[in-house]
């Protein structure tokens, strides 16, 4: 058997102590890997990434006072590199898309069996991205429908697209007016034009459509064009 210092080093970031203990035992004994650190919060996790230098981080998407998404953003902001496999109770593609866009190398639900988890970890360690077959299928179906959304958005003027992006980011009319230095009446006019061009009946449909486009990665939410 190889010595522990040559084993794959895994960092566990999970705020449910009992689940974390079971996971640590599984990885150490059944997977023959090494747990180089455990924590339930992002601040300690960032410290452990620096000091323990894990080969892989298993991170719960929901943490005390924060989330796995914030961990991914902090890693990127501080220039730290470690493959991250996100653990979650949620099967929805919404969550998977968000963490992958933030830099995660995989997304797996907690109800999967141990062999599936091992396979996911090995795939991420090999430099690949892991998604369950069901999620991969859902993602491909979504991607196949993106052309329609892109074609529809081409009808918008540059300013209308700016407003549309900010709607997708969850901004209110007042916030959009402040960001773009426009009057609220002008923003309302743009909203009306956008609804007409995209064939949307009301503000609710506009909000949902813009949010869905953002989640599919059709435009960035960080700042408009």
N, C-alpha and C positions, 0 to 999 in steps of 0.2 A: 504494500500500500504506500502511496506517495505521502511525503510529510505534509503537515498541515499548512506550512508556509507556501507550498506549491499548489494547494487546492484553490479552486475558484472562490474568491472572497465576495460575500454577499452582505449588503446593508439592508436591514429591515426597517421600514418606516411605517408603523401601524399603531393606531391609538387604542385598539382593543387588546388589552394585555393577554387575555387567555388565547385569543386567536394568534397573536404574535408568538407566544410561547410554543404553541403547537406547530406553527410554521417553522420556527427556528429548529425545533427537534426534527421535523421532517427533512429539512434541508441538510442539517448536520449529519444525521444518521442514515436516512434513506437515499439522499442524493449525493452523499460523500463530498459536500462542499463545506466551506468555512464561513461561519457568521462573524463578520468583522466588526459589527456594531448593530445595536438596536435602539430605537427611540420612538417617541410618539408625537414629535413635533419637528417643524421645519428648521428652527434655529439650530438644534442639536444635530439634525441631519446634515446641514451644511458643514458644520464643524467636522463631522465624521467623514464626509466626502474628502475633506482636505487631509485629515490625519490618518485615516484607515485606508484610503485609496482603494475603494471597492472595485471589483470587476463588473458588478451589477448591483443596481438598487431596486428592491421591490418596495413600491410605495403605494399606500392606500390613497385613493382619490379624495377621501374625506378625512381630515385630521383636525385635531383640537385647534380651534381658532383660525384654521387656514385650510389648505387643500393641496393635493398632489399637483394641481395646476400651478399653484404659486411656487412650489418647489422647483418645477421645471423652468419657470420664468426666472427664478433666482439663480439657478445653475447657469442659464444662458447669460444673464446680466453680469455674473461674476467670472465668466469664462471657464467654468468648471466642466469637465467632460466625464460623464459616466453614463452607460446605457441604463435607461429606466424602463422597468416593466410595471405598468400601473395595475393595481388590484382594485376591484370595484364590485359593489352589489348590483350595479346597474347594467343591463344588457343593451340599453338604447344606443344607437349609433351616434346620437348627439354628443354623448360623453366621450366616446372613442375618438370621434373626429377632432374634438377640442384638444385632447391630450396629445394626439399624434401631431397636430398642427403646432403644438407648443414644444415639441421635441422628443416626446416619449417614443421608445422603440417597440412598444407593445402594450396591449390592453387585454386583461383577462378577468373574468368574473370569479368571485370567490366560491361559487358552487361547483366549479370544475374539479375533477378528480386529480390526484397527485401526479399521475403520469402525464396528464395534459399540462399541468403546471411545469413539470420537468421539461417537457418538450418545448414549451414556450420560452423557458429560461435558456435552454440550449440554442434555440433559434436566435434569440436576441444576442447571446454571447458570440454567435457566429457572424454577427454583423447584419442580420436580417431583421425584418419587422414582423411581429406576431399579431395576428388577429384570428379569431375563431373562423371556421369556414362560413358560418352563418353571417357573421359580421362582414367578412370579405365580400360575400354575395350582395349584402345590403349596400355596401359602399360602392360596388361596381354598378349596381342599378341606379344609385343616386348620381354617379358620375356620368352615366349614359344620358341622364336627363339634363345635364348642365348646359348643353348646347342651346336648348330652348330658352333658358334663363339669360344666357349671354346674348342671344339674338334679340331678345326683348329689350335688354338694357342698352343695346346699340341705338335704340330709338331716342334715348334721352340725350339732352344737351349736356355739356360739361357741368354746368351749374346744377342741373336737375340730378345728375349723377352724384354730385357732391352731397346734395340734400338726401338722396336715396341712401348713400353710404351711412350718413349720420343717423338716419332713421333705423337702419340695420344695427347700428351701435346702441340703440335704445335711447337716443337723445330726444328730448321734447322739442316742440316748436320754439319755445323761448330759448332753449340751449342752442339750437341750430342757428337761430337768429344772431345770438351772441358770438358764436364761433365763426360764422361767415360774414359778420358785420352787416346784417340785413335787417329790415323791418319784419315784424312778425306777420304782417299782412302779405308781404312779399313771399315769405316762406310758405304761408298757406296757399298762395297762388301756385308755387312750385309743386306743392303736394298734390293739388288738384290736377295739374298737368301730368304729373307722374302717374296718377291713378288712371287718367284717361288713356295715356300711351300704353300702359301695361294691362289695361282691361280689368281694373280692380274697382269694386263697387264702393268701398268705404275705407275709412282710416284703419280699421282693424285688419282688413285684408292686406292693406299696404304694409302695416307693421310686421305681420306674419311673413309676407313674401320677402321683405327686405332682410328680416332676421334669418330666414332660410338660406338666402343667397350668401349672407355673411358666413353662416355655418358651413356652407359648401366650399368656402374659400374662394368665391368669385371676386371678392375684393377685400382689402385689408380694413380692419376696424380702427387701426391706430391713427390714421389721419386720412382725410379725403384727398382726391387727386389734386 
